[in-house]
């Protein structure tokens, strides 16, 4: 469905309440406003109601009498961990791969070992700042970058990215643009991620897109997984949690600690594959995306809500063109922003911002390069304080936009867009696969930091968020 933007409001809307007056963000009043880092919202209340808790206690007592207390405790309380990230023990499918998606029906049981809750205190912030202060400029720039890996083994190009350019994050593509599966085996995939971590000192965020369905990076190794739409069609949100928990174990087995999933997009007849979404209803999308997010993060893998600010109504996927959304601010707030806003109390570790122009907020730049949509709306109004990562900067949408900005050379355009992404408030830039384009991004970003175009304060904000996430995942241990 497409929206008529003739009746746009005069104030930006990004919260359900409009009790606080807002100033319409424009290119005139925006300047280079970056704003202070916004702390994450307080933890959500326990998911069980008081009455339910009382019943649960009674059940436990009865089960203990029957000799079943151990089972009941683990099954009843395993999902009330909140934001604690636990390590899961999961029984995987047999080695013979199924030819159709298998819906997970058994709840993976978290092990007794769980990582400690990371509470952001002044002492922790001081330790993070001290850690950052001991990084070289190259290492600091590298933390803002994510190298795209499509290779069947560790290569000289990857070695250069890790050791010379000090890139601090990676995304794994087991298949890319119809190419062959790389690596060919699960063992080869683990060898590749281990080699990346070895050269990086073990502190890499390593991501992939494990959504299930048409975007299923682990399918060559574990068989196909159900799509988001198939999970929602079961009518049981528990299935989304179960599948994500199994995915988390498989990702960890592969040496991957970040999943670029779930989608929080509400499908509205746009160009994105509808099976990648959980549906057309805000409530359904919120419920199933939330369960999937919990299934990842409660089992030791960072989850990612995408694609901010929502592309359910975009006429084309940003991978293939630059979409423009003409919805009003009220419509964006009521539909596209709603799942993101609703899921912030679950503390998503990352949010991915994509390349779509939303005219009602910023008609001059795609969301990934827009301080209005990242700093003012996502951080300032919705209150998100976690890591923001860009969608792939090699996407056609970025290349088309930068060509319109006068960059006829795609390599130069991607490099400049990467700087603009950081200036907009993004924390991590998903870099191109091609080594010459990656090199251009590294050089441009380094120069932007050294010249002060990316200010020390702006750099520090992103580094704090990234390092805190790595501490939470156990990738960095602070003294």
C-alpha positions as CSV (number, residue, x, y, z in Angstrom):
1,X,0.0,0.0,0.0
2,X,1.2,3.5,-0.7
3,X,0.4,6.6,1.3
4,X,-0.6,10.1,0.4
5,X,1.7,12.6,2.2
6,X,-0.5,15.7,1.6
7,X,-1.7,15.8,5.2
8,X,1.7,15.7,7.0
9,X,1.9,17.1,10.6
10,X,4.0,20.0,11.4
11,X,5.8,18.2,14.2
12,X,7.8,15.0,14.2
13,X,6.1,12.0,15.8
14,X,8.1,9.1,17.2
15,X,6.3,8.3,20.4
16,X,2.8,7.4,21.2
17,X,2.4,10.5,23.4
18,X,2.6,13.9,21.9
19,X,2.5,15.7,25.2
20,X,6.0,17.2,24.6
21,X,6.2,19.7,21.8
22,X,8.8,18.9,19.2
23,X,10.6,21.0,16.6
24,X,10.3,19.8,13.0
25,X,13.7,18.6,12.0
26,X,14.9,20.3,8.8
27,X,18.2,20.7,7.1
28,X,18.2,24.4,8.3
29,X,17.9,23.7,12.0
30,X,19.8,20.4,12.1
31,X,23.3,21.8,11.6
32,X,25.8,19.3,13.0
33,X,23.7,18.3,16.0
34,X,24.7,15.0,17.4
35,X,23.2,15.1,20.9
36,X,24.4,13.3,24.0
37,X,24.4,9.5,24.1
38,X,20.9,8.4,25.2
39,X,21.0,5.7,27.9
40,X,18.8,2.7,27.1
41,X,15.3,2.6,28.7
42,X,15.0,0.9,32.0
43,X,14.6,-2.9,32.1
44,X,11.1,-4.2,31.3
45,X,8.9,-5.5,34.1
46,X,8.9,-9.3,34.7
47,X,7.0,-11.1,32.0
48,X,5.0,-13.1,34.4
49,X,2.1,-11.5,36.2
50,X,2.0,-11.8,40.0
51,X,-0.9,-14.2,39.9
52,X,0.9,-16.4,37.3
53,X,3.9,-16.4,39.5
54,X,1.9,-17.7,42.5
55,X,0.4,-20.5,40.3
56,X,3.9,-21.3,39.1
57,X,5.2,-21.6,42.7
58,X,2.3,-24.0,43.5
59,X,3.1,-26.1,40.5
60,X,6.7,-26.3,41.5
61,X,5.8,-27.5,45.0
62,X,3.5,-30.2,43.6
63,X,6.0,-31.3,41.1
64,X,8.7,-31.5,43.8
65,X,6.4,-33.9,45.7
66,X,6.1,-36.0,42.5
67,X,9.9,-35.9,41.9
68,X,9.6,-33.5,38.9
69,X,10.7,-30.2,40.4
70,X,13.9,-30.1,38.4
71,X,12.1,-30.3,35.1
72,X,9.4,-27.7,36.0
73,X,11.9,-25.2,37.3
74,X,14.0,-25.3,34.2
75,X,11.1,-25.3,31.8
76,X,9.0,-22.7,33.6
77,X,11.7,-20.2,34.4
78,X,14.0,-20.7,31.4
79,X,12.4,-17.8,29.4
80,X,12.2,-15.3,32.3
81,X,15.9,-14.5,32.1
82,X,15.2,-10.9,31.0
83,X,18.2,-9.4,29.3
84,X,20.7,-11.9,30.7
85,X,22.5,-13.6,27.8
86,X,22.7,-17.3,28.5
87,X,24.6,-20.1,26.7
88,X,22.2,-22.7,25.3
89,X,22.7,-26.4,25.1
90,X,20.6,-27.5,22.0
91,X,20.1,-30.9,20.4
92,X,20.6,-30.3,16.7
93,X,19.1,-32.1,13.8
94,X,20.7,-35.3,12.4
95,X,23.6,-35.0,10.0
96,X,21.4,-35.8,7.1
97,X,20.0,-32.4,6.0
98,X,16.2,-32.1,5.5
99,X,15.1,-30.8,2.2
100,X,12.2,-28.7,3.6
101,X,12.3,-26.3,6.6
102,X,11.9,-28.1,9.9
103,X,9.9,-26.2,12.6
104,X,11.5,-26.5,16.0
105,X,9.1,-27.9,18.6
106,X,11.3,-28.5,21.6
107,X,12.4,-25.6,23.8
108,X,16.2,-25.5,24.0
109,X,17.2,-25.6,27.6
110,X,19.7,-22.9,28.8
111,X,22.7,-24.3,30.6
112,X,23.5,-23.5,34.2
113,X,26.2,-21.1,33.0
114,X,25.0,-17.6,32.1
115,X,27.0,-14.5,31.4
116,X,26.9,-11.8,34.0
117,X,24.5,-8.9,33.5
118,X,26.5,-5.9,32.2
119,X,25.3,-2.9,34.3
120,X,26.6,0.4,32.9
121,X,28.1,2.2,35.9
122,X,30.5,5.2,36.0
123,X,33.3,2.7,36.9
124,X,32.6,0.6,33.8
125,X,32.4,3.6,31.6
126,X,35.8,4.8,32.9
127,X,37.2,1.4,32.1
128,X,35.8,1.5,28.6
129,X,37.2,5.0,28.1
130,X,40.6,3.8,29.3
131,X,40.5,0.9,26.9
132,X,39.6,3.2,24.0
133,X,42.4,5.6,25.0
134,X,45.0,2.8,24.5
135,X,43.8,2.1,21.0
136,X,45.6,3.5,18.0
137,X,43.8,5.7,15.5
138,X,43.8,2.8,13.1
139,X,42.3,0.6,15.7
140,X,39.6,3.2,16.6
141,X,38.7,3.6,13.0
142,X,38.7,-0.2,12.5
143,X,36.1,-0.5,15.3
144,X,33.6,1.5,13.1
145,X,34.0,-0.8,10.2
146,X,32.6,-4.3,9.3
147,X,34.5,-6.2,6.6
148,X,32.3,-8.3,4.3
149,X,33.6,-11.9,4.0
150,X,32.8,-14.0,1.0
151,X,35.6,-16.6,0.7
152,X,36.1,-20.3,1.1
153,X,39.1,-19.9,3.2
154,X,41.2,-17.2,5.0
155,X,42.8,-15.0,2.3
156,X,45.6,-12.5,2.1
157,X,43.0,-9.8,1.6
158,X,41.3,-10.7,4.9
159,X,44.7,-10.9,6.6
160,X,45.4,-7.3,5.4
161,X,42.0,-6.1,6.7
162,X,42.6,-7.7,10.1
163,X,46.3,-7.0,10.7
164,X,47.0,-3.8,8.7
165,X,43.7,-2.0,8.8
166,X,42.7,-3.4,12.2
167,X,39.0,-3.8,11.2
168,X,37.0,-4.7,14.3
169,X,34.0,-6.5,12.8
170,X,33.0,-8.9,10.1
171,X,29.9,-10.1,8.3
172,X,29.9,-13.6,6.7
173,X,28.2,-14.3,3.4
174,X,28.1,-18.0,2.8
175,X,26.5,-17.2,-0.6
176,X,26.5,-13.9,-2.4
177,X,24.7,-12.8,-5.6
178,X,24.1,-16.4,-6.7
179,X,27.7,-17.5,-6.2
180,X,28.8,-20.8,-4.9
181,X,28.5,-21.7,-1.2
182,X,31.6,-20.6,0.6
183,X,32.9,-22.3,2.7
184,X,31.5,-25.7,1.5
185,X,31.4,-27.3,4.9
186,X,30.5,-26.2,8.4
187,X,34.0,-27.1,9.5
188,X,35.4,-24.8,6.9
189,X,33.1,-22.0,8.1
190,X,34.4,-22.4,11.6
191,X,38.0,-22.5,10.4
192,X,37.3,-19.2,8.6
193,X,35.8,-17.4,11.6
194,X,38.5,-18.8,13.9
195,X,41.2,-17.4,11.6
196,X,39.5,-14.0,11.6
197,X,39.3,-13.9,15.3
198,X,42.9,-15.1,15.7
199,X,44.3,-12.2,13.7
200,X,42.0,-9.8,15.4
201,X,42.9,-10.9,18.9
202,X,39.5,-12.5,19.5
203,X,37.4,-9.3,19.8
204,X,35.5,-9.4,16.5
205,X,31.8,-9.0,16.2
206,X,31.1,-11.6,13.5
207,X,27.7,-11.3,12.0
208,X,25.5,-13.0,9.4
209,X,21.9,-12.8,8.2
210,X,20.2,-15.8,9.6
211,X,16.6,-14.9,9.2
212,X,15.3,-18.3,7.9
213,X,13.4,-18.8,4.6
214,X,14.8,-16.9,1.7
215,X,17.7,-15.4,3.7
216,X,19.2,-18.5,5.5
217,X,23.0,-18.3,5.6
218,X,23.3,-21.6,7.5
219,X,21.0,-23.6,5.3
220,X,23.9,-25.2,3.4
221,X,25.2,-26.7,6.7
222,X,22.0,-27.3,8.8
223,X,19.2,-27.6,6.2
224,X,16.6,-24.9,5.6
225,X,14.9,-23.1,8.5
226,X,11.3,-21.7,8.5
227,X,10.8,-18.2,7.2
228,X,9.5,-15.5,9.5
229,X,6.1,-15.6,7.7
230,X,6.0,-19.4,8.3
231,X,6.7,-19.0,12.0
232,X,4.0,-16.4,12.3
233,X,1.6,-18.6,10.4
234,X,1.8,-21.2,13.2
235,X,-0.1,-18.9,15.5
236,X,2.3,-19.8,18.3
237,X,5.0,-17.2,19.2
238,X,6.9,-19.8,21.2
239,X,7.9,-21.3,17.8
240,X,9.8,-18.1,16.9
241,X,11.6,-18.2,20.3
242,X,12.4,-21.9,19.8
243,X,13.8,-21.4,16.3
244,X,15.9,-18.5,17.3
245,X,17.4,-20.4,20.2
246,X,18.4,-23.2,17.9
247,X,19.8,-20.7,15.4
248,X,21.8,-19.1,18.3
249,X,23.5,-22.5,19.0
250,X,24.2,-23.1,15.4
251,X,25.6,-19.6,15.0
252,X,27.9,-20.0,18.0
253,X,29.0,-23.4,16.7
254,X,30.1,-21.6,13.5
255,X,31.9,-18.9,15.5
256,X,29.3,-16.2,14.8
257,X,28.1,-14.0,17.6
258,X,25.7,-11.5,15.9
259,X,22.6,-12.3,13.9
260,X,21.3,-9.6,11.6
261,X,17.7,-10.6,12.5
262,X,14.8,-10.4,13.2
263,X,13.0,-8.0,10.8
264,X,10.8,-5.5,12.5
265,X,9.3,-4.4,9.2
266,X,5.6,-4.4,8.8
267,X,4.8,-5.6,5.3
268,X,2.6,-3.1,3.4
269,X,2.7,-4.4,-0.2
270,X,6.2,-3.1,-0.9
271,X,9.1,-4.5,-2.8
272,X,10.7,-6.6,0.0
273,X,10.0,-10.3,-0.1
274,X,6.9,-10.6,2.2
275,X,8.0,-14.0,3.5
276,X,11.0,-12.3,5.2
277,X,8.6,-10.4,7.5
278,X,6.4,-11.6,10.3
279,X,3.3,-10.1,8.7
280,X,1.2,-7.0,8.0
281,X,0.0,-6.2,11.5
282,X,2.0,-4.2,14.0
283,X,1.0,-6.4,16.9
284,X,1.9,-9.6,15.2
285,X,5.2,-8.3,14.0
286,X,6.0,-7.0,17.5
287,X,5.1,-10.3,19.1
288,X,7.0,-12.6,16.8
289,X,10.0,-10.4,16.3
290,X,10.2,-10.0,20.1
291,X,10.2,-13.7,20.7
292,X,12.9,-14.2,18.0
293,X,15.0,-11.5,19.5
294,X,14.7,-13.0,23.0
295,X,15.6,-16.5,21.6
296,X,18.8,-15.1,20.2
297,X,19.9,-12.8,23.0
298,X,18.9,-15.2,25.9
299,X,21.1,-17.8,24.3
300,X,24.3,-15.9,23.8
301,X,24.0,-14.2,20.3
302,X,23.4,-10.5,19.8
303,X,20.2,-9.8,17.9
304,X,19.5,-7.0,15.4
305,X,16.2,-5.3,14.7
306,X,16.0,-4.2,11.0
307,X,15.4,-2.3,8.8
308,X,15.0,1.0,10.5
309,X,13.0,3.2,9.8
310,X,10.9,0.4,8.2
311,X,10.8,-0.7,4.5
312,X,7.5,-2.6,4.5
313,X,6.0,0.1,2.2
314,X,9.1,0.7,0.1
315,X,8.5,0.0,-3.6
316,X,11.9,-1.6,-4.1
317,X,14.5,-3.3,-1.9
318,X,17.4,-1.0,-1.3
319,X,19.7,-3.7,-2.6
320,X,18.4,-3.0,-6.0
321,X,17.4,0.7,-6.0
322,X,16.8,3.8,-3.9
323,X,13.3,3.7,-2.5
324,X,11.3,6.7,-1.3
325,X,8.5,6.4,1.2
326,X,5.8,9.0,1.0
327,X,3.9,8.2,4.2
328,X,3.2,11.0,6.7
329,X,4.8,11.2,10.0
330,X,1.7,10.0,11.7
331,X,1.6,6.9,9.4
332,X,5.3,6.2,10.0
333,X,4.8,6.5,13.7
334,X,1.7,4.3,13.8
335,X,3.0,1.5,11.6
336,X,6.7,1.5,10.6
337,X,8.2,2.9,13.8
338,X,5.8,1.0,16.1
339,X,7.6,-2.4,16.3
340,X,11.0,-0.8,16.9
341,X,9.5,1.4,19.6
342,X,7.6,-1.5,21.2
343,X,10.7,-3.8,21.2
344,X,13.1,-1.3,22.8
345,X,12.3,-2.6,26.3
346,X,13.7,-5.9,25.2
347,X,17.1,-4.2,24.7
348,X,18.0,-5.1,21.2
349,X,21.8,-5.2,21.0
350,X,21.8,-3.7,17.5
351,X,19.5,-1.9,15.1
352,X,20.2,-1.9,11.4
353,X,19.4,1.3,9.5
354,X,18.8,1.0,5.8
355,X,18.9,3.1,2.7
356,X,15.5,4.6,2.2
357,X,14.3,8.2,1.9
358,X,11.4,9.1,4.2
359,X,10.2,12.4,2.8
360,X,8.2,13.3,5.9
361,X,11.4,13.4,8.0
362,X,14.3,13.9,5.6
363,X,13.8,14.4,1.9
364,X,17.5,15.0,1.3
365,X,19.2,11.8,2.5
366,X,18.5,8.1,3.0
367,X,17.9,7.1,6.6
368,X,21.4,5.5,6.9
369,X,22.9,9.0,6.2
370,X,20.3,11.0,8.0
371,X,21.0,12.6,11.4
372,X,17.3,13.3,11.6
373,X,16.2,9.7,11.5
374,X,19.2,8.3,13.4
375,X,20.1,10.9,16.0
376,X,16.9,12.9,16.4
377,X,14.3,10.2,16.0
378,X,15.8,6.8,16.8
379,X,18.1,7.9,19.6
380,X,16.6,11.2,20.8
381,X,12.9,10.5,20.6
382,X,12.6,6.7,20.8
383,X,15.6,6.6,23.2
384,X,17.7,3.8,21.7
385,X,21.1,3.7,23.2
386,X,22.6,0.6,21.6
387,X,24.7,0.0,18.5
388,X,23.4,1.2,15.1
389,X,24.8,-0.6,12.1
390,X,24.3,0.3,8.5
391,X,22.8,-1.9,5.8
392,X,25.4,-2.9,3.1
393,X,27.0,0.3,1.8
394,X,27.6,-1.4,-1.6
395,X,23.8,-1.4,-2.1
396,X,22.5,0.1,-5.3
397,X,20.5,2.6,-3.2
398,X,23.7,4.1,-1.9
399,X,25.4,4.1,-5.2
400,X,22.4,5.8,-6.9
401,X,22.2,8.4,-4.2
402,X,25.9,9.2,-4.2
403,X,25.8,9.5,-8.0
404,X,23.2,12.1,-7.6
405,X,25.5,13.9,-5.1
406,X,28.2,14.1,-7.8
407,X,30.1,11.0,-7.2
408,X,30.3,9.2,-10.6
409,X,33.0,6.8,-9.3
410,X,31.2,4.2,-7.1
411,X,34.3,3.6,-5.0
412,X,34.6,7.3,-4.1
413,X,30.9,7.5,-3.5
414,X,30.8,4.6,-1.1
415,X,33.8,6.0,0.8
416,X,32.1,9.4,1.3
417,X,28.8,7.8,2.2
418,X,30.6,5.8,4.9
419,X,31.8,9.0,6.5
420,X,28.3,10.5,6.3
421,X,26.9,7.4,8.0
422,X,29.1,8.0,11.0
423,X,28.3,11.7,11.0
424,X,24.6,10.8,11.0
425,X,25.0,8.8,14.2
426,X,25.6,5.2,12.9
427,X,28.2,3.3,14.8
428,X,29.3,0.5,12.4
429,X,29.5,0.7,8.6
430,X,29.0,-2.5,6.7
431,X,31.8,-2.2,4.1
432,X,32.0,-3.6,0.5
433,X,33.5,-7.0,-0.3
434,X,35.8,-5.7,-3.1
435,X,39.2,-5.0,-1.6
436,X,39.8,-1.7,-3.5
437,X,36.5,-0.3,-2.3
438,X,37.3,-1.5,1.3
439,X,40.7,0.2,1.1
440,X,39.0,3.5,-0.1
441,X,36.6,3.4,2.9
442,X,39.5,2.8,5.4
443,X,41.5,5.6,4.0
444,X,38.6,8.1,3.8
445,X,37.5,7.2,7.4
446,X,41.0,7.6,8.7
447,X,41.4,10.9,7.1
448,X,38.0,12.1,8.4
449,X,39.1,11.2,12.0
450,X,42.5,12.7,11.7
451,X,41.2,16.0,10.1
452,X,38.5,16.3,12.8
453,X,35.6,16.0,10.3
454,X,34.6,13.1,12.5
455,X,35.1,14.8,15.8
456,X,36.7,13.1,18.9
457,X,33.4,13.3,20.7
458,X,31.5,11.8,17.9
459,X,34.1,9.0,17.6
460,X,34.0,8.4,21.3
461,X,30.2,7.9,21.4
462,X,30.4,5.1,18.9
463,X,33.4,3.5,20.4
464,X,31.8,3.4,23.8
465,X,28.7,1.7,22.4
466,X,30.7,-0.9,20.4
467,X,33.1,-1.7,23.2
468,X,30.3,-2.1,25.7
469,X,28.6,-4.6,23.4
470,X,31.8,-6.5,23.1
471,X,32.2,-6.6,26.8
472,X,28.7,-7.9,27.2
473,X,29.4,-10.7,24.7
474,X,32.6,-11.6,26.5
475,X,34.8,-10.6,23.5
476,X,36.7,-8.0,25.5
477,X,37.6,-8.4,29.2
478,X,38.3,-5.2,30.9
479,X,40.8,-5.1,33.9
